[in-house]
Amino acid sequence: MAEQSSKTIGRATLAVTIGNMLEFYDFITYSFFAIQIGHTFFSSNSQFASLMLSLATFGAGFVTRPIGGVVIGSYSDRAGRRPAMILSFAMMGSAIIVLALTPSYATIGIAAPIIVIIARMVQGFSLGGEVGPTTAYLMEAAPRNRRGLAVSWQPASQEIAATAGALVGVVLSRTMSDAALDSYGWRIAFLIGAACLPFGLWLRAGLPETVDLYAAGTHVKGARKRLGAVRTHGGIIILGLLVLASGTIITYVAQYMTTYAENTLHVATELAFATSVISNGLGIFGALGGGWLADRAGRWPAMVWPQLAALLLTYPIFLWIVDTQSAWALLGGFGFLSLVGSIPYSAFYVALAEGLPQNIRGGAFATIYAVAIAAFGGTAQLIVTWLIHVTGNALAPAWYMLLATAIGLAAMAMMRETAPDRVADAGE
């Protein structure tokens, strides 16, 4: 697509970002209320068993992500980014309404968890196909010298969504009793996201298209050409899987911090939610800063050096938090780690998008992202909860995050530079 005016690009970026943010708000909010949802939909005399069943249902949303990545992502390469983004958003909105309005186990019995699991699987399918088309759209719509900042709104929108979810949690926990929050308060958080569905659909319906629909036809020759492109770019696809696996573990362990602070460190509910507000809020600045840095220093330096810093900081910060269990440690420690840890992934997003040709960009990016998240995101919180339970050690999340960060660092270091002003071919 020819470069558009700044006003058009800004409007398009806002539309994509808001829609993406609303989708992630709906998906991530579940993890903030995992305890309350467990009490509502799963009958168990054990608090640990109830939480594990709730987190397993959270993980069910990851099973269908690869399918959504292949189906919706590939659809975006053939039919365009806009229809694919509208489809994924509509499915997500429908699933969140079902989840918010499903009666409890006490009311309808075994049907309750079954309905919730199906709704989570629909959410996973739609979100699996969301990231690839939106990331491709942001890169394709931006000027070559501002791609990093434009694409950084993808991970930044996820941080915004997590911050919004945590803020809703803070407000609800401060204004409602524990019994009310457990009974119906968590449903309010989901219905807030559902109320934004018409606005998101309206925004996306007005987006200009970035794909040459004639060139992206569905004929056999085009399909063979896309398959050949996948084989040619196998190296960056494998590295992308490793980096996104790393980022997925880190992200979903970080989103678990509300439950971790409340359930393991036994801090007040308000402080647990405030920890997520601060850490995710600083993550927004880290993500946007990473995109800005990628445009100026290049993709490789903006990935590797901040990731190395995150690797060195993770264990000392967790040790400080566990030893003191103070508000300063929780808010400052997690906040700073989130700020630093968000920087490299913005540079990675644009590097991966630039490294893939347009005719497979949406589908390949979505599939890489969905497979990595299905394999590691859906199990991250379960593994951390299990590790804490069997070891009795509150530092268990740090061990898992350290391993993930090290793998991500190694893969990032092996990726090539893709910034247009630093290489002759930017992957178009």
NUVOBA-536506 format. One line per 3 residues: number of its first residue (from 1); their letters; for each residue z, y, x of C-alpha. Coordinates in steps of 0.001 Angstrom, whole numbers, always signed. Example, Ala and Ser with C-alpha at 12.3 -4.5 7.8 and 13.67 -1.06 7.14 Angstrom:
BEGIN
1	as	+7800 -4500 +12300 ~ +7140 -1060 +13670 $
! end
This chain:
BEGIN
1	mae	+0 +0 +0 ~ -845 +3451 +1256 ~ +2158 +5539 +2109 $
4	qss	+3324 +7504 -906 ~ +4954 +10910 -1245 ~ +8595 +11271 -259 $
7	kti	+9534 +11939 -3870 ~ +7823 +8765 -5097 ~ +9335 +6671 -2302 $
10	gra	+12790 +8067 -2990 ~ +12536 +7316 -6699 ~ +11271 +3794 -6031 $
13	tla	+14018 +3116 -3489 ~ +16642 +4316 -5956 ~ +15262 +2071 -8700 $
16	vti	+15213 -1014 -6472 ~ +18649 -278 -5037 ~ +20334 +302 -8385 $
19	gnm	+18804 -2802 -9898 ~ +19780 -4900 -6894 ~ +23265 -3408 -6905 $
22	lef	+23792 -4315 -10560 ~ +22656 -7894 -9949 ~ +25056 -8353 -7037 $
25	ydf	+27882 -6680 -8951 ~ +27581 -9330 -11639 ~ +27429 -12160 -9113 $
28	ity	+30141 -10981 -6722 ~ +32644 -9928 -9407 ~ +33206 -13606 -10159 $
31	sff	+34851 -14115 -6764 ~ +37251 -11222 -7353 ~ +38561 -12872 -10517 $
34	aiq	+38401 -16493 -9371 ~ +42081 -17100 -10157 ~ +41905 -15674 -13686 $
37	igh	+38617 -17458 -14448 ~ +40130 -20720 -13247 ~ +43010 -20317 -15682 $
40	tff	+40609 -19557 -18545 ~ +38025 -22316 -18190 ~ +39702 -25148 -16293 $
43	ssn	+42645 -27138 -17598 ~ +44991 -28077 -14772 ~ +48715 -28146 -14078 $
46	sqf	+48074 -27302 -10424 ~ +47307 -23704 -9436 ~ +45467 -24979 -6351 $
49	asl	+43331 -27381 -8420 ~ +42523 -24645 -10938 ~ +41443 -22274 -8161 $
52	mls	+39342 -24961 -6470 ~ +37565 -25777 -9751 ~ +36873 -22085 -10284 $
55	lat	+35493 -21709 -6762 ~ +33402 -24858 -7214 ~ +31847 -23217 -10282 $
58	fga	+31227 -20118 -8176 ~ +29461 -22434 -5743 ~ +27334 -23882 -8564 $
61	gfv	+25476 -20573 -8630 ~ +24189 -21358 -5154 ~ +22633 -24723 -6043 $
64	trp	+19741 -23120 -7906 ~ +19193 -20293 -5432 ~ +16516 -22052 -3343 $
67	igg	+14594 -22902 -6517 ~ +14729 -19279 -7620 ~ +13737 -18170 -4132 $
70	vvi	+10627 -20342 -4137 ~ +9616 -19678 -7753 ~ +10319 -15956 -8116 $
73	gsy	+9657 -15098 -4470 ~ +6256 -16782 -4486 ~ +5512 -15184 -7848 $
76	sdr	+6082 -11780 -6223 ~ +3445 -12586 -3576 ~ +890 -13561 -6234 $
79	agr	+1623 -11255 -9182 ~ +3381 -8343 -7460 ~ +6891 -7216 -6616 $
82	rpa	+7568 -5340 -9867 ~ +7151 -8227 -12388 ~ +9201 -10508 -10137 $
85	mil	+12028 -7973 -9923 ~ +12023 -7436 -13699 ~ +12162 -11186 -14310 $
88	sfa	+15094 -11798 -11971 ~ +17036 -8851 -13385 ~ +16564 -9928 -17025 $
91	mmg	+17744 -13465 -16253 ~ +20810 -12222 -14428 ~ +21760 -9928 -17299 $
94	sai	+21433 -12689 -19885 ~ +23615 -15054 -17828 ~ +26364 -12489 -17313 $
97	ivl	+26583 -11811 -21051 ~ +26999 -15536 -21705 ~ +29679 -15813 -19016 $
100	alt	+31619 -12818 -20332 ~ +31616 -14040 -23946 ~ +32240 -17773 -23501 $
103	psy	+35476 -18860 -25225 ~ +38260 -20404 -23140 ~ +38968 -24097 -22526 $
106	ati	+41895 -23862 -24911 ~ +39494 -22739 -27653 ~ +36412 -24978 -27290 $
109	gia	+37511 -27600 -24764 ~ +35110 -29160 -22271 ~ +32197 -27079 -23606 $
112	api	+33696 -23991 -21934 ~ +33328 -25071 -18289 ~ +29913 -26617 -19045 $
115	ivi	+28601 -23318 -20455 ~ +30055 -21375 -17537 ~ +28475 -23693 -14962 $
118	iar	+25050 -23378 -16637 ~ +25390 -19575 -16725 ~ +26277 -19546 -13031 $
121	mvq	+23233 -21701 -12236 ~ +20958 -19285 -14099 ~ +22535 -16436 -12150 $
124	gfs	+21889 -18287 -8916 ~ +18248 -18893 -9814 ~ +17641 -15215 -10591 $
127	lgg	+19506 -13912 -7560 ~ +17716 -16412 -5317 ~ +14457 -14722 -6266 $
130	evg	+15822 -11186 -6119 ~ +16371 -10468 -2438 ~ +12918 -11381 -1107 $
133	ptt	+10836 -9199 -3465 ~ +13225 -6225 -3262 ~ +13413 -6321 +542 $
136	ayl	+9631 -6652 +798 ~ +9204 -3779 -1656 ~ +11522 -1455 +259 $
139	mea	+9714 -2159 +3542 ~ +6217 -1854 +2068 ~ +6946 +1407 +252 $
142	apr	+8503 +3191 +3249 ~ +6805 +5115 +6077 ~ +6600 +3084 +9282 $
145	nrr	+9188 +5223 +11067 ~ +11731 +4919 +8233 ~ +11516 +1257 +7358 $
148	gla	+14906 +430 +8844 ~ +16751 +2982 +6726 ~ +14765 +2060 +3604 $
151	vsw	+15442 -1675 +3953 ~ +19103 -1013 +4791 ~ +19575 -127 +1134 $
154	qpa	+19241 -3871 +420 ~ +22456 -4905 +2234 ~ +24034 -1529 +1401 $
157	sqe	+23450 -2145 -2307 ~ +25312 -5433 -1957 ~ +28259 -3602 -381 $
160	iaa	+28105 -983 -3139 ~ +28207 -3773 -5704 ~ +31201 -5392 -4037 $
163	tag	+32972 -2020 -3821 ~ +32305 -1327 -7489 ~ +33615 -4754 -8438 $
166	alv	+36761 -4229 -6390 ~ +37302 -754 -7898 ~ +37065 -2238 -11368 $
169	gvv	+39600 -4833 -10248 ~ +41976 -2123 -8980 ~ +41751 -189 -12255 $
172	lsr	+42244 -3289 -14399 ~ +45127 -4625 -12296 ~ +46914 -1268 -12427 $
175	tms	+46436 -682 -16147 ~ +46906 -4198 -17516 ~ +49704 -6737 -17351 $
178	daa	+49127 -9967 -15461 ~ +48992 -11843 -18762 ~ +46367 -9483 -20211 $
181	lds	+44290 -9597 -17016 ~ +44460 -13384 -17078 ~ +43577 -13560 -20768 $
184	ygw	+40739 -11065 -21223 ~ +40854 -8349 -18560 ~ +38421 -10131 -16258 $
187	ria	+35877 -10231 -19105 ~ +35843 -6430 -19190 ~ +34613 -6364 -15575 $
190	fli	+31638 -8566 -16467 ~ +30792 -6632 -19624 ~ +30628 -3413 -17573 $
193	gaa	+27842 -5001 -15551 ~ +26125 -6291 -18688 ~ +26147 -2784 -20190 $
196	clp	+23944 -1604 -17292 ~ +21185 -4114 -18070 ~ +18961 -1802 -20200 $
199	fgl	+19143 +950 -17560 ~ +18145 -1442 -14780 ~ +15210 -2836 -16744 $
202	wlr	+13979 +679 -17537 ~ +14142 +1686 -13878 ~ +12229 -1327 -12634 $
205	agl	+9556 -1124 -15325 ~ +8465 +2262 -13933 ~ +8032 +1178 -10301 $
208	pet	+4632 +1479 -8582 ~ +3285 -1784 -7152 ~ +3112 -2392 -3387 $
211	vdl	+1018 -5587 -3356 ~ -2773 -5702 -3514 ~ -2978 -8013 -6535 $
214	yaa	-6645 -8919 -5910 ~ -5946 -9980 -2334 ~ -2865 -11921 -3497 $
217	gth	-4831 -14040 -6020 ~ -3702 -17498 -7045 ~ -6880 -19318 -6027 $
220	vkg	-6731 -22414 -3835 ~ -7974 -20609 -741 ~ -5188 -18071 -1104 $
223	ark	-2588 -20835 -1457 ~ -3881 -22570 +1673 ~ -3832 -19289 +3540 $
226	rlg	-192 -18746 +2573 ~ +739 -22261 +3700 ~ -978 -21646 +7026 $
229	avr	+940 -18396 +7440 ~ +4225 -20240 +6861 ~ +3346 -22728 +9613 $
232	thg	+2280 -19973 +12004 ~ +5537 -18083 +11506 ~ +7820 -21135 +11662 $
235	gii	+9783 -19745 +14605 ~ +10965 -16577 +12921 ~ +11645 -18540 +9713 $
238	ilg	+14041 -20867 +11564 ~ +15779 -17964 +13308 ~ +15991 -16175 +9982 $
241	llv	+17718 -19193 +8459 ~ +20308 -19228 +11246 ~ +21026 -15503 +11015 $
244	las	+21273 -15552 +7238 ~ +23519 -18625 +7348 ~ +25789 -16672 +9675 $
247	gti	+25701 -13566 +7523 ~ +26285 -15575 +4362 ~ +29452 -17180 +5671 $
250	ity	+30776 -13841 +6880 ~ +29916 -12086 +3618 ~ +31443 -14631 +1283 $
253	vaq	+34553 -15113 +3375 ~ +34913 -11314 +3300 ~ +34451 -11299 -499 $
256	ymt	+37226 -13903 -645 ~ +39673 -11471 +883 ~ +40968 -10318 -2501 $
259	tya	+41940 -13883 -3392 ~ +43099 -14533 +193 ~ +45378 -11494 +293 $
262	ent	+46856 -12323 -3101 ~ +47052 -16119 -2875 ~ +47742 -16731 +842 $
265	lhv	+49380 -13546 +2147 ~ +51161 -12990 -1189 ~ +50619 -9253 -1278 $
268	ate	+50535 -7194 -4484 ~ +47405 -7523 -6622 ~ +46711 -3785 -6293 $
271	laf	+46764 -3985 -2471 ~ +44535 -7084 -2535 ~ +41880 -5240 -4548 $
274	ats	+42312 -2068 -2484 ~ +41551 -4105 +645 ~ +38177 -5068 -799 $
277	vis	+37490 -1492 -1910 ~ +38078 -103 +1580 ~ +36332 -2875 +3517 $
280	ngl	+33276 -2945 +1269 ~ +33176 +845 +1088 ~ +33036 +1078 +4876 $
283	gif	+30461 -1718 +4840 ~ +28118 +620 +2938 ~ +28207 +3099 +5807 $
286	gal	+27792 +308 +8341 ~ +24720 -1056 +6546 ~ +23029 +2341 +6252 $
289	ggg	+24004 +3197 +9815 ~ +22445 -49 +10983 ~ +19151 +858 +9305 $
292	wla	+19220 +4352 +10799 ~ +19960 +2889 +14239 ~ +17161 +316 +13895 $
295	dra	+14633 +3123 +13354 ~ +15778 +4937 +16482 ~ +16896 +2284 +18980 $
298	grw	+14759 -627 +17792 ~ +15570 -3735 +15793 ~ +16819 -5925 +18645 $
301	pam	+19495 -3589 +20084 ~ +20727 -2676 +16592 ~ +21204 -6371 +15862 $
304	vwp	+22618 -7821 +19043 ~ +25190 -5333 +20349 ~ +27059 -4710 +17075 $
307	qla	+27095 -8470 +16410 ~ +28666 -9021 +19822 ~ +31308 -6393 +19012 $
310	all	+32082 -8146 +15713 ~ +32483 -11444 +17568 ~ +35046 -9921 +19936 $
313	lty	+36979 -8143 +17169 ~ +37336 -10864 +14531 ~ +40237 -12919 +15871 $
316	pif	+42447 -10017 +17081 ~ +42088 -8278 +13720 ~ +42984 -11389 +11729 $
319	lwi	+45944 -12025 +14047 ~ +47180 -8468 +13410 ~ +46825 -8895 +9646 $
322	vdt	+48568 -12279 +9469 ~ +51415 -11254 +11793 ~ +52211 -7957 +10057 $
325	qsa	+50840 -8426 +6513 ~ +51056 -4667 +6248 ~ +48896 -2372 +4162 $
328	wal	+47636 -669 +7339 ~ +46543 -3979 +8832 ~ +44841 -5164 +5661 $
331	lgg	+43093 -1896 +4877 ~ +42357 -759 +8437 ~ +41668 -4168 +9970 $
334	fgf	+39319 -5551 +7357 ~ +37784 -2126 +6894 ~ +36877 -1696 +10552 $
337	lsl	+35590 -5259 +10841 ~ +33404 -4718 +7783 ~ +32042 -1457 +9216 $
340	vgs	+31023 -3023 +12525 ~ +29876 -6315 +11023 ~ +27511 -4639 +8542 $
343	ipy	+25436 -2856 +11188 ~ +23401 -5763 +12651 ~ +22222 -7245 +9357 $
346	saf	+20342 -4138 +8245 ~ +18310 -4300 +11454 ~ +17796 -8015 +10905 $
349	yva	+16527 -7557 +7337 ~ +13782 -5181 +8426 ~ +12942 -7278 +11504 $
352	lae	+12476 -10378 +9367 ~ +10417 -8524 +6751 ~ +8182 -7029 +9461 $
355	glp	+7810 -10394 +11159 ~ +6342 -11998 +8030 ~ +2823 -11208 +6746 $
358	qni	+2557 -9636 +3292 ~ +972 -12653 +1601 ~ +4140 -14737 +2180 $
361	rgg	+6728 -12000 +2721 ~ +8381 -12082 -698 ~ +8406 -15856 -1080 $
364	afa	+9346 -16703 +2510 ~ +12107 -14094 +2695 ~ +13520 -15166 -671 $
367	tiy	+13408 -18858 +250 ~ +14997 -18337 +3672 ~ +17724 -16236 +2120 $
370	ava	+18325 -18607 -798 ~ +18406 -21773 +1314 ~ +20858 -20243 +3784 $
373	iaa	+23110 -19028 +1001 ~ +22900 -22268 -988 ~ +23902 -24294 +2056 $
376	fgg	+26667 -22026 +3327 ~ +27543 -19321 +796 ~ +28471 -21650 -2029 $
379	taq	+30788 -23644 +244 ~ +32302 -20812 +2314 ~ +35195 -19986 +9 $
382	liv	+35855 -23644 -768 ~ +36005 -24495 +2942 ~ +38299 -21586 +3757 $
385	twl	+40628 -22421 +842 ~ +40688 -26070 +1914 ~ +41325 -25178 +5575 $
388	ihv	+44237 -22953 +4643 ~ +45648 -25673 +2372 ~ +45434 -28579 +4839 $
391	tgn	+46451 -26643 +7973 ~ +48936 -24247 +6444 ~ +47496 -21652 +8846 $
394	ala	+46542 -18253 +7429 ~ +44198 -17708 +10403 ~ +41758 -20344 +9092 $
397	paw	+39258 -17728 +7773 ~ +39020 -16248 +11275 ~ +38015 -19582 +12775 $
400	yml	+35146 -20004 +10332 ~ +33986 -16408 +10740 ~ +34032 -16696 +14546 $
403	lat	+31781 -19751 +14485 ~ +29371 -18069 +12070 ~ +29257 -14833 +14064 $
406	aig	+28507 -16682 +17314 ~ +25604 -18611 +15733 ~ +24193 -15400 +14258 $
409	laa	+24429 -13644 +17618 ~ +22520 -16409 +19406 ~ +19720 -16365 +16806 $
412	mam	+19465 -12567 +16814 ~ +19160 -12542 +20593 ~ +16136 -14872 +20331 $
415	mre	+14254 -12687 +17842 ~ +11468 -10412 +19062 ~ +11280 -6661 +18591 $
418	tap	+9224 -5671 +15534 ~ +9636 -1866 +15351 ~ +6113 -383 +14881 $
421	drv	+6530 +2164 +17670 ~ +7631 -542 +20136 ~ +5038 -3241 +19545 $
424	ada	+1335 -3235 +18885 ~ +1564 -5530 +15832 ~ +4361 -4894 +13332 $
427	ge	+3743 -8125 +11452 ~ +1544 -6698 +8724 $
! end
